[in-house]
Amino acid sequence: RVARLDSIGFVWDTGRTVVRSWEERFAHLKQFKETNGKWPSQREKWQKIGEWCHNQRRAYAQKDKMFMAERFLKLDEIGFPFEYRKASEFTT
């Protein structure tokens, strides 16, 4: 259950964190790529996009059914790298 919640961007700390939908995060990802010319690393802090990308990769690695059915294709369409790579390789 934790993995499924993580895969949809569920925020565990309700302190000052704003809960964002998967679609919002997807839009942030596209914006980041367009602005920076590279994919965010797992450590990227802007809009917590690095953590979100990590969660998408984890869902992919686990072949989460909901992720594979609904979200994989959207990420794949924009060329999102599902496999972990060295930081120097994130420019493609």
N, C-alpha and C positions, 0 to 999 in steps of 0.2 A: 504494500500500500504506500509506503514511504516513497519508493522509486516512482510510482505512478504520479503521486502528488508533486514530487520534484520535477518530473518530466513536463508538467504543465505550468511550471514556474511558481508553485505554491510557496508563499513566504511564511517561514516558521516563526520568525521574530516579528511580533505585531507592534513592537515599540513605535518607532517613527517611520516605519517602512510603508510605502504605498504599494498596495497590491495591484499588479498590472496583469492584464490579460495576455494570453499567448500571442495574440495578434498584435498587440502593442509592442511586445518584445521583438516580434518578427520585424515589425516596421523599424524599430531601433537598430536591429541588426543590419537591415538593408541600408539605412541611413549611415551607420558607422562605416560600412564597406564603401559606400559611395564617397563619403567625405575623406576617408583615410587611405583608400586604395588597397586595403588589406583586411583580412578577417581579424576580429579581436582575439587576443590571447585569453587564456583562462584567468589571467590576473587583471584584465581590463576592468577598471572601476566605473567608467562612465555608464550610468543607468544600470549598473550591475550586470552589464551585458556579458562580461566574461564568465560569471557564475552561471548565467542562463545558458550560454553556449555549452558549458561543461555539462549541464543537466541534459541538454539535447543529445550530446555525444553519448552520455551514459544510457539514455533511453534507447538510442540506436544500438549500442553495444549489447544491451540486454534484449534487443528485439521486442521491446514493449509493444503489445498488440495495438493499443490505442495510438501510440506514437507512429507506428509503421503505417497504420490505416489512414491517419488523418494529417500528420504533420511532416512525415519524411519527404513526401513528394514536393511539398512547398519549399522545404530547405534544399532539396536536391535540385530543384528548378533553378535556384539562384547560385548553384555551385558551392554550397556550404561544405566545408571539409569535415567529414564525420570522424576521420581517424586523427588521433593526436599526432602532432608534428612538432619539430623544433621551431622555436620562435622565429628563426630566420626564414622559415618556409611559409610563413603566414602572409607573404606579400602576393601570393597568387590567388 
